[in-house]
């Protein structure tokens, strides 16, 4: 199954292998693509055996910048260098999706020059710590509207650069995930409390992005669906959220961890988020990506055969060995 093509919207993937977004922080500090980044992606795309490459999270506005050398899809983005990045991914048939992100309270004032913001005045309950450890400012509704628009503007920049789609980042304890998780969202207004309210910003971002890029452009969302800790988001929450996202117009759901980030304590098996992906896949009609712990093509095949997902992400192995896909799928 791994070598079978799959159609998502108007994008045809040559197979079901996905290189998920992994931060390299290889820009020169200004958010612009460098030769180092081009070489990194070119090495992994060269063999033509990765169906989809989702590039590392890019910031949508300076307030949401996670690190000094993070790639930019904000107003300071360089369209020509982004086009070069897309070209190296496309060189042998891989498709490219841009992951768009606002770090929320995982950003630090030293990097952004602004006070960290979040859904609520709650320090991120993550280990190791993220951000600068200060209590973030709670976003006002007017500020939320500005962030929603920033996602839409960034999506247009990605589309103009030639990306085949965009992915809205709501995982790994970043801003949209901070709204989703009850551990970090303690608001008493329309953006807090019930799960529907905690998903309000997601629905607004999806609607704004869809309006900006048009009905035929691929829009994905990465959801940190479960925190796997007491009092956090649950698998049941992830199923409900995925149905909301599909109804809102998302074409692809990419599952990962929430406040546990991209690992799951006590679990190292292939597909260690598959309890969540099995439940989500059974509830939606759009394709689902599962990432985590996959080290061989045989493991990926087994997860696909089990119905755990439609596509399988392989991150750490491709990070360590750019020729992993070529060796495994030869």
C-alpha atoms as one frame of an Amber mdcrd trajectory, in Angstrom:
protein
   0.000   0.000   0.000   2.842   2.378   0.772   3.750   2.685  -2.915   0.177
   3.336  -4.025  -0.689   6.847  -5.223  -3.345   8.901  -3.471  -5.411  11.844
  -4.657  -6.043  14.718  -2.242  -8.112  17.547  -3.701  -6.396  18.274  -7.021
  -3.007  16.978  -5.846  -1.823  13.480  -6.730   0.815  11.992  -4.427   2.946
   9.281  -6.019   2.891   7.253  -2.793   1.748   7.393   0.824   5.057   8.304
   2.428   5.202  11.734   4.056   8.201  13.651   5.339   6.626  15.589   8.220
   7.713  19.099   9.210  10.881  19.149  11.308  12.469  22.430  12.312  16.010
  22.923  11.045  16.360  26.653  11.828  18.779  27.041   8.947  17.920  30.567
   7.789  20.394  33.370   8.224  18.186  34.809  10.960  15.940  36.913   8.742
  13.517  34.112   7.885  14.715  33.826   4.292  15.615  30.536   2.647  19.349
  29.806   2.553  21.471  27.419   0.528  21.715  25.192   3.616  17.933  24.729
   3.635  17.852  24.139  -0.115  20.563  21.482   0.200  18.754  19.814   3.113
  15.471  19.408   1.241  17.138  18.654  -2.091  18.988  15.705  -0.533  15.736
  14.151   0.697  13.755  14.824  -2.463  16.502  13.713  -4.856  15.459  10.065
  -5.098  11.828  10.866  -5.813  10.557   8.350  -3.247   8.745  10.701  -0.866
   5.192  11.410  -1.951   4.710  14.485   0.193   7.167  16.799   1.947   5.708
  19.197   4.503   8.269  21.891   5.141   9.213  22.963   8.645   6.961  25.337
  10.526   7.166  28.900   9.278   6.030  31.915  11.240   3.026  33.888  10.006
   3.917  37.101  11.880   6.814  38.271  14.010   4.804  37.909  17.221   4.513
  34.182  16.492   8.160  33.498  15.619   9.416  30.445  17.525  13.153  30.772
  16.956  15.849  33.052  15.586  16.453  31.161  12.336  12.900  30.024  11.616
  11.649  30.273   8.051   9.221  33.119   7.333   5.820  33.218   5.661   5.180
  36.609   7.236   5.421  40.016   5.609   9.228  39.707   5.566   9.145  36.485
   3.535  11.194  36.335   0.342   8.962  35.009  -2.475  11.835  34.154  -4.778
  13.707  32.076  -2.192  10.501  30.258  -1.240  10.022  29.394  -4.913  13.539
  27.925  -4.983  12.635  25.749  -1.995   9.501  24.464  -3.690  11.488  23.771
  -6.863  14.015  21.522  -5.100  11.166  19.531  -3.523   9.392  19.203  -6.875
  12.557  18.160  -8.710  11.709  14.445  -8.792   7.983  14.439  -8.267   7.469
  15.027  -4.541   4.665  17.423  -3.614   5.204  20.279  -1.163   3.014  21.665
   1.612   3.978  24.664   3.747   3.301  24.419   7.472   2.118  27.765   8.853
   2.454  28.508  12.559   2.101  31.007  15.376   4.113  29.951  18.411   1.972
  31.739  21.000   3.555  31.490  24.437   6.248  29.201  23.007   7.772  32.374
  21.531  10.116  34.548  23.559  10.398  38.311  23.732  14.130  38.042  23.024
  13.300  36.653  19.566  10.150  38.567  18.651  10.631  41.854  20.495   7.068
  41.459  21.760   5.450  40.048  24.887   4.433  36.396  24.460   0.711  35.827
  23.958  -1.602  32.874  24.363  -5.187  31.796  24.832  -4.826  32.465  28.562
  -2.311  33.666  31.121  -0.904  30.167  31.592   2.729  29.090  31.320   3.098
  26.120  28.995   3.069  22.828  30.948   5.757  21.224  28.796   9.145  19.642
  29.431  11.642  20.884  28.453  10.243  24.409  28.813   9.373  26.444  25.725
   9.355  30.215  25.375  10.964  32.440  27.979   9.076  31.128  30.993   7.060
  34.288  31.538   3.293  34.386  31.916   1.871  35.246  28.476  -0.641  37.977
  27.792  -4.170  36.755  27.068  -5.154  37.614  23.512  -8.082  39.953  23.020
 -10.734  39.164  20.416  -9.342  41.940  18.223  -5.854  40.427  18.435  -7.261
  36.994  17.596  -8.814  38.471  14.447  -5.407  39.862  13.438  -3.818  36.416
  13.856  -6.571  34.792  11.811  -5.847  37.239   9.010  -2.104  36.604   9.339
  -2.694  32.893   8.687  -4.668  33.770   5.541  -2.003  36.181   4.304   0.739
  33.597   4.896  -1.258  30.976   2.992  -1.412  33.280  -0.034   2.362  33.742
   0.103   2.840  29.972   0.147   0.456  29.498  -2.775   2.195  32.237  -4.759
   5.529  30.502  -4.129   4.224  27.356  -5.817   3.435  25.168  -2.819   0.843
  22.465  -3.527  -0.942  23.223  -0.272  -0.668  24.637   3.222  -0.912  23.062
   6.661  -2.335  24.974   9.626  -0.295  24.045  12.720  -2.309  23.202  15.833
  -0.007  20.726  17.549   3.097  20.494  19.722   1.912  23.157  22.218   1.929
  26.110  19.784  -0.759  28.806  19.742  -3.717  27.051  18.116  -2.950  24.002
  20.251  -2.942  26.320  23.289  -6.521  27.280  22.426  -7.496  23.636  21.881
  -6.062  22.173  25.098  -7.947  22.709  28.369  -4.546  22.774  30.094  -3.758
  26.146  28.534  -7.173  27.585  27.625  -8.903  28.991  30.693 -10.839  31.724
  28.902 -14.370  32.653  29.922 -15.433  34.140  26.575 -16.482  32.685  23.211
 -12.983  31.204  22.703 -12.857  29.206  25.934 -14.727  26.696  28.041 -16.487
  24.158  25.816 -14.641  22.250  23.125 -16.703  24.054  20.493 -15.497  27.375
  21.876 -11.896  26.178  22.066 -12.163  25.275  18.376 -13.592  28.648  17.385
 -10.229  30.112  16.369  -9.552  27.010  14.261 -12.812  27.400  12.374 -12.033
  31.071  11.784  -8.505  30.322  10.546  -9.740  27.580   8.211 -12.445  29.877
   6.811 -10.009  32.753   6.301  -7.384  30.553   4.659  -9.954  28.892   2.418
 -11.347  32.251   1.361  -7.835  33.513   0.597  -6.548  30.534  -1.417  -9.771
  29.487  -3.137 -11.888  26.329  -3.142  -9.503  24.092  -5.101  -6.309  24.598
  -3.099  -5.234  21.884  -0.639  -5.619  22.931   3.003  -4.394  20.570   5.744
  -4.396  20.911   9.515  -1.982  19.323  11.969  -3.736  18.545  15.210  -2.088
  17.755  18.511  -5.218  15.816  19.266  -4.410  14.337  22.652  -2.237  15.619
  25.501  -2.032  12.154  27.071  -2.091  13.678  30.575  -4.855  14.055  33.137
  -6.966  17.131  32.509  -5.703  17.569  28.978  -7.238  17.009  25.580  -8.465
  13.484  24.861  -8.853  11.122  21.926 -12.586  11.840  22.056 -11.763  15.540
  21.673  -9.590  14.787  18.652 -12.378  12.852  16.943 -14.847  15.686  17.481
 -12.296  18.279  16.347 -11.449  16.337  13.198 -15.119  16.225  12.220 -15.365
  19.979  12.816 -12.307  20.588  10.639 -13.626  18.420   7.823 -16.944  20.268
   7.888 -15.065  23.583   7.890 -13.251  22.649   4.681  -9.976  20.935   5.593
  -8.786  18.396   3.004  -6.219  16.494   5.069  -5.747  15.876   8.809  -2.224
  15.333  10.141  -2.183  13.878  13.662   0.444  14.298  16.348   0.745  15.074
  20.043  -0.453  18.121  21.938   1.265  19.245  25.130   3.330  16.043  24.953
   4.589  17.449  21.654   5.815  14.847  19.116   6.625  12.137  21.670   4.473
   9.994  23.922   5.918   9.115  27.332   6.428   5.381  27.719   5.847   4.671
  24.023   8.408   4.112  21.286   6.553   1.629  19.086   5.842   2.341  15.442
   2.750   4.526  15.182   2.573   5.402  18.869  -0.335   7.807  18.227  -2.341
   5.149  16.363  -5.016   4.835  19.086  -5.918   8.405  18.156  -5.508   8.009
  14.383  -7.659   4.855  14.273 -10.467   6.721  16.026 -10.140   9.821  13.844
  -9.870   7.897  10.576 -13.067   6.019  11.401 -14.900   9.319  11.912 -13.867
  11.388   8.875 -13.785  11.015   5.103 -10.663  13.095   4.440  -7.229  11.407
   4.476  -5.347  11.101   7.760  -1.571  11.199   8.325  -0.001   9.252  11.214
   3.564  10.004  12.297   5.647   8.659  15.159   8.141   5.861  15.717   8.152
   4.427  12.181  11.630   3.212  11.258  11.033   0.820   8.349   8.845   0.568
   5.278   7.472  -2.700   6.682   6.195  -0.876   9.761   4.571   1.749   7.551
   2.915  -0.960   5.452   1.568  -2.655   8.569  -0.007   0.563   9.848  -1.635
   1.211   6.477  -2.927  -2.359   6.300  -4.371  -2.002   9.799  -6.282   1.082
   8.699  -4.472   3.315  11.178  -4.046   6.063   8.564  -4.041   6.845   4.852
  -0.502   8.224   4.820   2.488   7.563   7.057   4.943  10.199   8.205   8.577
   9.278   8.794  10.523  12.018  10.504  13.563  11.067  12.557  14.810   8.450
  10.107  14.744  10.972   7.254  16.348  13.571   9.496  19.236  11.203  10.212
  19.489   9.673   6.725  18.374  11.673   3.665  18.446   8.476   1.567  16.142
   6.515   3.905  13.194   6.576   1.499  15.344   5.553  -1.450  16.812   2.608
   0.478  13.490   1.469   1.947  11.348   1.813  -1.171  13.914   0.584  -3.698
